[in-house]
Amino acid sequence: MLLALIRGQQQRAREATEPSGGLLFGVWGLAWLAGYLVLFLGWMPAAGTPAGWAFFVFAGLLAAAMVFTGIHIGRRSAGVRGDSAVTGTLYGWSWAVSFAAVFLILTGVARAGATVEVMSVLANSLCCLVVAALYMAGGVIWREWRMFALGAWIALISGAAAMAGAPAGYLVMAVAGGGGMLLAAAADLVNRRRERSRAAVVPG
């Protein structure tokens, strides 16, 4: 009975301080699924790019997911100190620095004379590659195989989307990217329920 009580307390403490992978994967999965579908449906063949309103909706969905992620992680990590806090801070900064670098690269490529279609493919590929690499890095840091597997999957489908070109690549990202995140969310939730069940088992 005492062992089961300790396990239950440890499980509740971990869930109270660690970000919920299932929740975050679900939010981002919905944002990707809806956002990329909007880009696909808003594609203008004559212009070789999605309509302005499609980009606006896409950016709004991603911004909402980012705000939710920041609030969720901030609340879960409040009061956490030591190596875990340092790791989380450095990992968060790696996202900001990486996307700042992507912005600078895209600006340079645009100034070099890249076409609108090339910019569309490159912007999507670079952003998704950063997400994939940081997901895999996070999986290594926290020894979370689902996070690593999702990062590897995103890397592969970002390459497939680049090969498909626009607008088909947006559909690939919506179905395979957003769908992959939603599957990861479901897997995480199932795993957490199993862990709760094991922690609640009274030995003997």
Residue pairs with C-beta under 8 A, 6 or more apart in sequence:
1 202
3 203
4 199
4 200
4 201
4 202
4 203
7 198
7 199
7 200
8 199
8 200
10 199
11 195
11 196
11 199
15 192
16 76
17 76
17 77
17 80
18 76
19 72
19 73
19 76
19 77
20 72
20 76
20 188
20 192
21 144
21 146
21 147
21 184
21 185
21 188
22 185
22 186
22 187
22 188
22 189
22 192
23 72
23 185
24 69
24 72
24 185
25 150
25 181
25 182
25 184
25 185
25 188
26 181
26 182
26 185
27 65
27 68
27 69
28 65
28 69
28 181
29 178
29 179
29 180
29 181
29 182
29 184
29 185
30 178
30 182
31 61
31 62
31 64
31 65
31 178
32 173
32 174
32 177
32 178
32 181
33 174
33 175
33 177
33 178
33 179
33 182
34 61
34 174
34 178
35 57
35 58
35 61
35 62
35 174
35 178
36 58
36 170
36 171
36 173
36 174
36 177
36 178
37 170
37 171
37 174
38 50
38 54
38 57
38 58
38 61
39 50
39 54
39 55
39 58
39 167
39 170
40 50
40 167
40 168
40 170
40 171
40 174
41 54
42 50
42 51
42 53
42 54
42 55
42 57
43 49
43 50
43 51
43 54
43 166
43 167
43 170
44 50
44 51
47 116
48 115
48 116
48 117
48 120
48 166
49 116
49 117
49 120
49 166
50 58
50 120
50 167
50 170
73 88
73 92
77 85
77 88
80 88
87 141
91 134
91 137
91 138
91 141
94 134
94 137
95 130
95 134
98 130
98 133
98 134
99 127
99 130
102 123
102 126
102 127
102 130
105 126
106 119
106 122
106 123
106 126
109 118
109 119
109 122
110 119
114 122
117 165
117 166
120 166
121 162
121 165
121 166
121 169
124 158
124 161
124 162
124 169
124 170
124 173
125 158
125 159
125 161
125 162
128 154
128 155
128 157
128 158
128 161
128 173
128 177
129 155
129 158
131 151
131 154
132 151
132 152
132 153
132 154
132 155
132 158
133 151
133 155
134 151
135 147
135 148
135 150
135 151
135 154
136 147
136 148
136 151
136 152
136 155
137 151
138 144
138 147
138 148
138 151
139 145
139 146
139 147
139 148
139 149
139 150
139 151
140 148
146 184
146 187
146 188
146 191
147 184
149 184
150 180
150 181
150 184
153 176
153 180
154 177
154 180
157 172
157 173
157 176
157 177
157 180
158 173
158 177
160 169
160 172
160 176
161 168
161 169
161 170
161 172
161 173
161 177
162 169
163 169
164 171
164 172
